[in-house]
């Protein structure tokens, strides 16, 4: 994934979730100075999804667990979307 794609995703997520949304920024396997991807850091809470039934919330949880699975064996750092964007744009 190129930086422009990653920056675009970050900006979209900032518009949806806010600048202070916590993520695990995943470092590139080829160059640990570069972040290649990110996943949501905070586990979803059912009460935050009042509009969703249990089945919908289960989908949200599966998406979260899938993202957390990407961290296995990888270097990563917890930060906000804004911090990640600022780091990438340096």
C-alpha positions as CSV (number, residue, x, y, z in Angstrom):
1,X,0.0,0.0,0.0
2,X,1.5,3.3,-1.0
3,X,1.6,6.3,1.4
4,X,-1.0,8.2,-0.7
5,X,-3.5,5.3,-0.2
6,X,-2.7,5.1,3.5
7,X,-3.0,8.9,3.9
8,X,-6.4,8.8,2.1
9,X,-7.6,6.1,4.5
10,X,-6.4,8.0,7.5
11,X,-8.2,11.2,6.4
12,X,-11.4,9.3,5.7
13,X,-11.3,7.7,9.1
14,X,-10.5,11.0,10.8
15,X,-13.7,12.4,9.2
16,X,-15.7,9.5,10.6
17,X,-14.1,8.8,14.0
18,X,-12.2,12.0,14.8
19,X,-8.5,12.9,15.1
20,X,-8.1,11.2,18.5
21,X,-9.3,7.8,17.4
22,X,-6.8,5.2,18.6
23,X,-5.1,2.8,16.2
24,X,-2.3,0.3,16.1
25,X,0.1,1.6,13.4
26,X,1.8,-1.4,11.8
27,X,5.4,-1.0,10.7
28,X,6.5,-2.2,7.3
29,X,8.2,-5.6,7.3
30,X,10.8,-4.2,4.8
31,X,11.6,-1.0,6.7
32,X,10.7,-0.6,10.3
33,X,10.9,3.2,10.0
34,X,7.7,3.2,7.8
35,X,4.2,2.5,8.8
36,X,2.4,0.4,6.2
37,X,-1.0,-0.1,7.7
38,X,-3.1,0.4,10.8
39,X,-6.0,-1.2,12.6
40,X,-8.5,-0.1,15.2
41,X,-7.0,-0.2,18.7
42,X,-10.1,0.1,20.9
43,X,-12.3,-3.0,21.1
44,X,-15.9,-2.1,20.2
45,X,-18.4,-1.9,23.0
46,X,-21.9,-3.1,22.3
47,X,-23.5,-0.1,24.0
48,X,-21.8,2.2,21.5
49,X,-23.7,0.3,18.7
50,X,-27.3,0.9,19.9
51,X,-28.6,1.0,16.4
52,X,-27.2,-2.5,15.7
53,X,-28.7,-5.8,16.6
54,X,-26.5,-8.6,18.0
55,X,-25.8,-10.0,14.6
56,X,-24.6,-6.6,13.3
57,X,-22.4,-6.2,16.4
58,X,-20.9,-9.6,15.9
59,X,-19.8,-8.4,12.4
60,X,-18.2,-5.4,14.0
61,X,-16.4,-7.6,16.5
62,X,-15.2,-10.0,13.7
63,X,-13.8,-7.1,11.8
64,X,-12.0,-5.9,14.9
65,X,-10.6,-9.3,15.6
66,X,-9.5,-9.7,12.0
67,X,-7.6,-6.4,12.3
68,X,-6.0,-7.4,15.6
69,X,-4.9,-10.6,14.0
70,X,-2.8,-8.5,11.5
71,X,-0.6,-7.5,14.5
72,X,0.7,-11.0,15.1
73,X,4.5,-11.2,14.4
74,X,4.6,-7.5,13.4
75,X,6.0,-4.4,15.0
76,X,3.4,-1.8,15.8
77,X,2.7,1.2,17.9
78,X,-0.5,2.6,19.5
79,X,-1.3,6.2,18.5
80,X,-4.1,8.4,17.3
81,X,-5.0,8.9,13.7
82,X,-3.7,12.4,13.8
83,X,-0.3,11.3,15.2
84,X,-0.1,8.6,12.5
85,X,-0.9,11.2,9.8
86,X,1.7,13.6,11.1
87,X,4.3,10.9,11.2
88,X,3.7,9.8,7.7
89,X,3.7,13.3,6.3
90,X,7.1,14.1,7.8
